[in-house]
Amino acid sequence: LVVALYGFILTLSRFCTSRLPSIVSWHISLSLEMRVSVLSALFCLGLVAGAPPASSRSLLQASSDTVPPQSIVITGPPSYTTTHPTTDSTLLQLKNPSCFGKAAALLGSFCVPPTTAEQDADPENKLPRITFTVERKPGTSPMTLFLFDDEKNSWPSFWEMSMRNRSCEEMAAKVVVPEKEDGLIDSYMNIMGKFPHNWYVVVVDCQSATCPEVLAANLTFFHPNSDGSADACSGLPLPALALKEALVEGWHALSVDNILDVAGLSPFGVAVLYAAFAGMLLASLLFLLWGARADPSRRFFFWNTLFVTSISCMCYLAMATGNGILVLRRTESGGGAWRLSEDLVANPGSKEHPNPLYDAAYASAKTYPVFLARHVLQLATGPLLLLSLFLVSGVSGSTRAFMLFCGTMMTLCWFAGAVITAPSRWGFWVFGLVFSAGVLIPMVGVLPTAAARRGRPVRRLYGRLMCLQLVTGALYPWAWVLIDGAHALPSDLAVIVYVALDTLSQAVFGIMLLTHAPTPAGWSDDSGGDAQALERLNRAEDVALGAGPAAGAKT
């Protein structure tokens, strides 16, 4: 966002350089560029300062892949230190490790690559080994250490068992190590296998079923056949099997039930989105064929309109497939307000891999869609539609810059308000309404005058295009109020409203423009031609309308 803002301000400053006196424009350009450069530098420094230390990335990676943030319970200030005593060993030292599920503490995860026959023959010296020493706080319940690998009946099964408060005897661990009489767990395990596996070291308080009170833990990973990283476990152990599963999953996803199953929408609403996608696709093909046979001097209008409908086509396909939609949910626990949906809680998983965090009541709560892809569509196609009006009317470059800026800010304000669930979203709507006035007022008061200087045919064409854009531009803010602001319209009706507005402002607009497309005006300043050429054009039109040469001369 900072880079995009810098590019926009840099372009605007370059425009000011050509419009203002040299000293003033240089001062504006320099001050803007310096401010944005400082802002970009602070942004990069913030990213660097906020990055996790390298010593804790291996453990944090395992925790982020397996433990949802909302289920972590911190028992104290955790401390993680990773060192490499030798090139073949990694030492992980922990104090007060984090707990998840309120009953287990994940001490660490390690990637063990495949072992060879030579290593299997000498297990004490050549096999990978995990050595662990765990000390609990005095006066607390005894602990039990479990080792799991990433097979279906091990680590995934433990997740399901722990979340359902099953007993320790029901957990399918590869290794179970109880603590000694002195309150320590001190042991090791050699690991061999033909395939790489991630191994997880977990401590559980089986007696009280609460978070174990771990005072300190030292884990040493001996890895003679790797560098200790997770690279060996990141690939596919069985590429052919993985490809087969992906193809089967894709085939099942092509069924009608799956195609019409989009969170926040009914099958009818999804069907309307697919219909809009098909309509925009047909319009794009029409404009493509139409433009290939058009006069080269007017062909840019055809390509520009093709760009608009093509972008809309892809955005509607994204929304129809559920990828361009953000889902809101209204639950009693949230006070009856709309909140962003948590997919981790709303998704039940599959029969083979059920989601232990699934909440049926949360999944059945009322949903409402936020059409993110449509706001991206508006952001991309809005300037292109304005460009067509500019080239028809021949308005000056300063007016073009002002309207493009207001149109972009209007879309960004309403985009931000749509994804904000707090009442502050209405402030963004008000600012978007102000910026929309910066588009509609020049469209009515400035562009018609410029179009009139290009002749009666251009003036009449611009009048029709202007009326169409004024209707859609006046309806869109209030459609936002009912859909993205108050979430008052049913989702299916919201889809129909947005599809109708986009069809009018893009496809119908393109057909009206291309059926009477004039020669494009200049790209910078007013280019309506000289007075004599305009007079000859008006006389020729009068003759075509039957007024006759005498009437034309009299006029």
C-alpha positions in Angstrom: 0.0 0.0 0.0 2.9 2.4 0.8 4.5 1.7 -2.5 1.3 2.2 -4.4 0.6 5.4 -2.6 4.2 6.6 -3.4 3.6 5.9 -7.1 0.3 7.8 -7.1 1.7 10.8 -5.3 4.9 10.8 -7.5 2.7 10.7 -10.7 0.5 13.5 -9.3 3.6 15.6 -8.5 4.9 15.1 -12.0 1.6 16.3 -13.3 1.9 19.4 -11.1 5.3 20.0 -12.4 3.9 20.6 -15.9 1.0 22.7 -14.7 2.4 25.0 -12.1 5.3 27.5 -12.1 8.6 25.7 -11.8 9.6 26.9 -8.3 6.2 26.0 -6.7 5.8 22.7 -8.5 9.4 21.7 -7.6 8.7 22.5 -4.0 5.4 20.4 -4.0 7.1 17.5 -5.7 10.1 17.5 -3.4 8.1 17.7 -0.2 5.7 15.0 -1.3 8.4 12.6 -2.3 10.4 13.2 0.8 7.4 12.6 3.1 6.4 9.4 1.3 10.0 8.2 1.3 10.2 8.7 5.1 6.9 6.9 5.5 8.1 4.0 3.4 11.3 3.7 5.4 9.4 3.7 8.7 7.1 1.0 7.3 10.1 -1.2 6.4 11.7 -0.7 9.8 8.4 -1.7 11.4 8.3 -4.9 9.5 11.9 -5.7 10.5 11.3 -4.8 14.1 8.1 -6.9 14.3 9.7 -10.0 12.8 10.1 -13.0 15.2 13.7 -13.8 16.2 15.4 -16.5 14.2 16.0 -18.6 17.3 12.3 -19.2 17.7 11.1 -19.6 14.1 11.2 -23.4 14.1 9.0 -23.7 17.1 6.7 -20.8 16.1 6.3 -22.4 12.6 5.0 -25.6 14.2 2.7 -23.8 16.5 1.2 -21.6 13.8 0.6 -24.6 11.6 -1.2 -26.6 14.3 -2.5 -24.3 17.1 -5.1 -21.6 16.3 -4.2 -18.4 18.1 -7.4 -18.1 20.0 -6.8 -21.5 21.7 -3.4 -20.6 23.2 -3.2 -20.1 27.0 0.0 -18.6 28.3 0.9 -20.0 31.7 3.8 -17.5 32.2 6.3 -15.5 30.2 7.5 -18.1 27.7 11.1 -18.2 26.7 12.6 -20.2 23.7 16.3 -20.4 22.9 17.7 -22.4 20.0 21.4 -23.1 19.7 23.6 -25.5 17.6 26.3 -27.0 19.8 27.5 -29.0 16.8 26.7 -29.2 13.1 24.7 -32.3 13.7 22.7 -31.2 16.7 20.2 -28.6 17.7 19.4 -27.6 21.3 16.0 -26.1 22.2 15.7 -24.6 25.7 12.3 -23.6 27.0 10.9 -22.0 30.1 7.1 -21.7 30.8 6.1 -23.0 27.3 2.7 -22.1 25.9 -0.3 -24.4 26.3 -3.1 -25.1 23.9 -6.4 -26.8 24.5 -5.9 -26.0 28.2 -4.4 -29.4 28.7 -1.2 -29.8 26.8 2.1 -28.0 26.1 3.8 -28.3 22.8 7.6 -28.3 23.5 8.8 -28.5 20.0 8.6 -30.1 16.5 11.4 -31.6 14.5 11.6 -32.8 10.9 13.3 -36.3 10.7 14.4 -37.2 7.1 14.5 -40.8 5.8 17.3 -43.0 7.2 19.5 -45.4 5.4 20.3 -49.0 6.0 23.8 -48.0 7.3 22.2 -45.8 9.9 19.7 -48.4 10.9 22.5 -50.8 11.6 24.1 -48.5 14.1 21.1 -46.9 16.0 23.1 -45.4 18.9 25.6 -43.5 16.8 24.1 -42.8 13.4 20.3 -42.6 13.8 18.5 -39.3 14.4 17.7 -38.9 18.1 15.5 -36.6 20.2 16.7 -36.3 23.8 14.5 -34.5 26.3 14.8 -33.3 29.8 11.6 -31.7 31.3 11.3 -30.3 34.8 7.9 -29.3 36.4 7.2 -26.7 39.0 7.4 -28.0 42.6 4.1 -29.0 44.2 2.2 -29.5 40.9 0.6 -32.5 39.3 2.8 -35.1 37.6 3.4 -34.8 33.8 3.5 -37.3 31.0 5.5 -36.8 27.8 4.1 -37.9 24.4 5.8 -38.2 21.1 3.7 -38.0 17.9 4.5 -38.1 14.2 2.4 -36.6 11.4 0.6 -39.8 10.5 -3.2 -39.7 10.5 -3.5 -41.9 13.6 -1.0 -40.0 15.6 -0.8 -36.1 15.7 -4.1 -35.4 14.0 -5.8 -38.0 16.3 -4.2 -36.4 19.4 -5.7 -33.1 18.4 -9.2 -34.6 18.2 -8.8 -36.5 21.4 -7.4 -33.5 23.4 -10.1 -31.2 22.2 -12.8 -33.6 23.2 -11.2 -34.1 26.7 -10.4 -37.7 26.2 -8.1 -39.6 28.6 -4.4 -40.0 28.1 -4.9 -43.8 27.6 -6.9 -43.1 24.5 -4.2 -41.0 22.8 -2.4 -42.8 20.1 1.2 -41.6 20.8 4.2 -43.3 19.3 6.1 -43.0 22.6 4.8 -42.3 26.2 7.3 -41.3 28.9 6.1 -40.8 32.4 8.1 -38.7 34.9 10.4 -40.1 37.5 10.0 -39.9 41.2 12.1 -36.7 41.4 9.6 -34.9 39.1 11.9 -35.1 36.0 11.3 -36.5 32.6 14.7 -37.6 31.2 14.9 -39.9 28.2 15.6 -40.1 24.5 14.3 -41.8 21.4 16.1 -43.0 18.2 14.0 -42.6 15.0 14.3 -44.6 11.8 12.0 -44.7 8.8 11.9 -44.7 5.0 9.9 -41.5 4.7 10.3 -38.0 6.3 8.1 -37.2 9.2 7.5 -34.3 11.5 7.7 -35.3 15.2 6.0 -33.4 18.0 7.0 -33.4 21.6 4.0 -32.7 23.9 3.7 -32.7 27.7 0.2 -33.4 29.3 -1.1 -33.3 32.8 -3.1 -36.5 32.8 -4.1 -36.3 36.4 -5.9 -32.9 36.5 -6.4 -32.4 32.8 -5.1 -28.9 33.0 -2.2 -27.1 31.5 1.0 -28.8 32.8 3.2 -26.6 35.0 6.5 -26.9 33.1 9.3 -25.0 34.7 12.0 -25.7 32.1 12.7 -28.1 29.2 15.8 -29.0 27.1 15.3 -30.8 23.8 18.3 -31.9 21.8 17.8 -33.0 18.3 20.6 -35.1 16.8 20.3 -35.0 13.0 23.4 -36.6 11.3 21.5 -36.9 7.9 20.2 -33.3 7.6 20.8 -29.7 8.7 18.0 -29.8 11.2 15.6 -27.7 9.1 12.1 -28.6 7.9 13.0 -28.8 4.2 12.9 -32.6 4.0 9.3 -32.6 5.3 8.0 -29.8 3.1 7.9 -31.9 -0.1 5.5 -34.6 -1.1 6.6 -38.1 0.0 4.3 -39.7 -2.6 3.9 -37.3 -5.6 1.8 -39.7 -7.6 -0.6 -40.3 -4.7 -0.9 -36.6 -4.0 -1.6 -35.9 -7.6 -4.3 -38.5 -7.7 -6.0 -37.1 -4.6 -5.9 -33.6 -6.1 -7.5 -34.8 -9.3 -10.2 -36.7 -7.4 -10.9 -33.7 -5.2 -11.1 -31.4 -8.3 -13.5 -33.9 -10.0 -15.8 -34.0 -7.0 -15.7 -30.1 -6.8 -17.2 -29.9 -10.3 -20.6 -31.3 -9.1 -23.5 -29.0 -9.1 -23.9 -29.1 -5.3 -20.3 -28.0 -4.8 -20.4 -25.3 -7.5 -23.5 -23.6 -6.0 -22.3 -24.0 -2.4 -20.8 -20.6 -1.4 -20.8 -19.3 2.2 -23.1 -16.3 2.7 -25.1 -16.9 -0.5 -28.0 -19.2 -1.6 -27.7 -21.3 -4.7 -29.9 -18.8 -6.5 -27.5 -16.0 -5.7 -24.5 -18.0 -6.9 -26.4 -18.8 -10.1 -26.9 -15.1 -10.7 -23.2 -14.5 -10.3 -22.5 -17.2 -12.8 -25.0 -15.6 -15.2 -23.3 -12.2 -14.7 -20.0 -13.9 -15.5 -21.4 -15.4 -18.7 -23.0 -12.1 -19.7 -19.7 -10.1 -19.3 -17.8 -12.9 -21.1 -20.2 -12.6 -24.1 -20.0 -8.8 -24.1 -16.2 -9.1 -24.1 -16.2 -11.4 -27.1 -18.6 -9.1 -28.9 -16.4 -6.0 -28.3 -13.3 -8.0 -29.4 -14.8 -9.0 -32.7 -16.4 -5.6 -33.1 -13.1 -3.8 -32.5 -11.1 -6.0 -34.9 -13.3 -4.7 -37.7 -13.5 -1.1 -36.5 -11.8 2.0 -38.0 -8.3 2.2 -36.6 -8.9 5.8 -35.6 -11.7 4.7 -33.3 -10.4 1.3 -32.2 -9.2 2.5 -28.8 -12.8 2.9 -27.7 -13.4 -0.8 -28.4 -10.3 -2.0 -26.6 -11.0 0.2 -23.6 -14.5 -1.2 -23.3 -13.2 -4.7 -23.8 -10.9 -4.1 -20.8 -13.8 -3.1 -18.6 -16.0 -6.1 -19.4 -13.1 -8.5 -19.2 -12.1 -7.3 -15.7 -15.8 -7.6 -14.6 -16.0 -11.1 -16.1 -13.1 -12.3 -14.0 -14.3 -10.6 -10.8 -17.7 -12.2 -11.1 -16.1 -15.6 -11.7 -14.1 -15.1 -8.5 -17.3 -14.2 -6.5 -19.3 -17.1 -8.0 -16.6 -19.6 -6.9 -16.5 -18.1 -3.4 -13.0 -16.6 -3.7 -13.9 -13.0 -3.9 -16.4 -12.9 -1.0 -15.8 -12.1 2.7 -18.4 -13.7 5.0 -19.9 -12.0 8.0 -21.7 -13.8 10.8 -24.1 -12.6 13.5 -24.0 -14.6 16.8 -25.5 -14.1 20.2 -22.0 -14.2 21.8 -21.0 -11.2 19.6 -23.9 -9.1 20.8 -26.0 -9.5 17.7 -23.5 -7.5 15.6 -22.0 -8.6 12.4 -18.4 -9.9 12.7 -16.0 -11.4 10.3 -16.5 -15.2 10.1 -13.9 -17.6 11.6 -13.5 -20.4 9.0 -11.6 -22.5 11.5 -14.7 -22.7 13.7 -17.3 -22.8 11.0 -15.7 -25.5 8.9 -16.5 -29.1 10.1 -13.7 -30.7 8.1 -14.0 -34.1 6.4 -14.9 -37.5 7.6 -11.2 -38.5 7.4 -10.0 -35.3 9.1 -12.8 -33.8 11.3 -12.1 -30.3 12.6 -11.8 -30.5 16.4 -12.6 -26.8 16.7 -15.9 -27.0 14.8 -18.8 -25.3 16.5 -22.2 -26.3 15.0 -24.0 -23.3 16.6 -21.5 -20.9 15.2 -21.7 -22.5 11.7 -25.5 -22.3 11.7 -25.5 -18.6 12.6 -26.8 -16.1 10.0 -24.3 -15.0 7.4 -24.0 -12.1 5.0 -21.5 -11.6 2.1 -19.2 -8.7 1.5 -18.3 -8.6 -2.2 -14.6 -7.8 -2.1 -14.0 -8.7 -5.8 -16.7 -6.2 -6.8 -14.9 -3.3 -5.0 -11.7 -4.4 -6.8 -13.8 -4.3 -10.0 -14.9 -0.8 -9.3 -11.3 0.3 -8.5 -10.0 -1.1 -11.8 -12.9 -0.2 -14.2 -13.9 3.2 -12.8 -10.9 5.0 -14.3 -11.4 3.2 -17.7 -15.1 4.3 -17.9 -14.1 7.9 -17.1 -11.4 7.7 -19.7 -14.0 6.9 -22.4 -16.0 10.0 -21.3 -12.8 12.1 -21.5 -12.0 10.9 -25.0 -15.6 11.5 -26.2 -15.9 15.0 -24.7 -12.3 16.2 -25.1 -12.2 17.8 -21.6 -9.0 19.4 -20.4 -6.3 17.5 -18.6 -6.8 19.2 -15.2 -10.4 18.2 -15.1 -9.4 14.6 -16.0 -6.9 14.4 -13.2 -9.4 15.8 -10.6 -12.2 13.4 -11.6 -9.8 10.4 -11.7 -8.6 11.3 -8.2 -12.1 11.7 -6.8 -13.3 8.5 -8.4 -10.4 6.5 -7.0 -10.8 7.9 -3.5 -14.6 7.3 -3.6 -14.0 3.6 -4.4 -11.3 3.2 -1.7 -13.5 4.8 1.0 -16.4 2.5 0.2 -14.1 -0.4 -0.1 -12.7 0.3 3.4 -16.2 0.8 4.8 -17.4 -2.5 3.5 -14.8 -4.5 5.3 -15.1 -2.6 8.6 -17.8 -4.0 10.9 -17.6 -1.2 13.5 -19.9 1.8 13.3 -16.9 3.8 12.0 -17.7 2.4 8.5 -20.3 5.1 8.1 -17.6 7.8 8.2 -16.0 6.2 5.2 -19.3 6.2 3.4 -19.7 9.9 4.0 -16.2 10.7 2.7 -16.9 8.4 -0.3 -20.1 10.4 -0.9 -18.1 13.7 -0.9 -15.6 12.3 -3.4 -18.5 11.0 -5.6 -19.7 14.6 -5.9 -16.3 15.4 -7.3 -17.0 13.0 -10.2 -20.7 13.7 -10.9 -20.6 17.5 -10.7 -17.9 17.9 -13.5 -19.6 15.2 -15.4 -22.8 17.4 -15.6 -21.2 20.9 -15.6 -17.9 20.7 -17.4 -17.8 17.7 -19.8 -21.0 18.6 -21.7 -19.5 22.0 -22.6 -16.4 20.4 -23.9 -18.4 17.8 -25.8 -20.6 20.6 -27.4 -17.4 22.1 -28.9 -16.9 18.9 -30.9 -20.2 19.0 -32.7 -23.8 18.0 -32.3 -23.3 14.2 -32.8 -20.7 14.1 -30.1 -22.8 16.3 -27.8 -25.8 14.0 -28.2 -23.7 10.8 -27.7 -22.1 12.3 -24.6 -25.6 13.3 -23.3 -26.8 9.7 -23.5 -23.7 8.3 -21.9 -23.8 10.9 -19.2 -27.4 10.1 -18.3 -26.6 6.5 -17.9 -23.6 7.1 -15.7 -25.6 9.6 -13.6 -28.3 7.1 -12.9 -25.9 4.3 -11.8 -23.7 6.8 -10.0 -26.6 8.2 -8.0 -27.9 4.7 -7.1 -24.7 3.1 -6.1 -24.2 5.1 -2.8 -27.6 4.1 -1.6 -27.1 0.5 -2.7 -24.0 0.5 -0.5 -26.0 1.8 2.4 -28.5 -1.1 2.1 -26.0 -3.8 1.3 -22.5 -3.1 2.7 -23.6 -0.6 5.3 -26.7 -1.8 7.1 -26.7 -5.4 5.6 -30.5 -4.9 5.2 -31.1 -6.4 1.8 -31.2 -10.2 1.5 -28.0 -11.5 -0.1 -29.8 -12.7 -3.2 -31.3 -9.3 -3.8 -28.0 -7.6 -3.1 -26.4 -9.7 -5.9 -29.2 -8.8 -8.3 -28.8 -5.0 -7.5 -25.0 -5.1 -8.0 -25.3 -7.1 -11.2 -27.9 -4.7 -12.6 -25.8 -1.7 -11.8 -22.6 -3.2 -13.3 -24.5 -4.3 -16.4 -25.9 -0.9 -17.0 -22.7 1.1 -16.3 -20.4 -1.3 -18.2 -22.0 -3.5 -20.8 -24.9 -1.2 -21.8 -22.6 1.8 -21.6 -20.1 0.0 -24.0 -22.8 -0.8 -26.5 -24.2 2.8 -26.5 -20.7 4.2 -27.0 -19.4 1.8 -29.7 -22.5 2.1 -31.9 -21.8 5.8 -32.4 -18.1 5.9 -31.5 -16.5 9.2 -32.6 -12.8 9.9 -33.3 -11.2 10.1 -29.8 -10.2 13.5 -28.6 -6.7 14.4 -27.5 -5.1 12.9 -24.4 -4.2 16.1 -22.6 -6.1 19.3 -23.4 -9.3 20.4 -25.1 -9.2 19.1 -28.7 -12.5 20.1 -30.3 -11.0 21.4 -33.5 -10.9 24.9 -34.8 -13.9 27.0 -35.4 -14.0 26.6 -39.1 -13.9 22.8 -39.0 -16.7 22.8 -36.4 -18.8 25.1 -38.6 -18.3 22.8 -41.6 -19.3 19.8 -39.4 -22.5 21.5 -38.3 -23.4 22.5 -41.9 -22.9 19.0 -43.1 -25.2 17.7 -40.4 -27.9 20.2 -41.3 -27.8 19.1 -44.9 -28.1 15.4 -43.8 -31.1 16.3 -41.7 -32.8 18.0 -44.8 -32.4 21.6 -43.8 -30.7 22.3 -47.2 -27.7 24.4 -48.1 -29.6 27.7 -47.8 -30.8 26.9 -44.3 -27.3 25.9 -43.4 -25.9 29.2 -44.8 -28.6 31.2 -43.0 -27.8 29.5 -39.7 
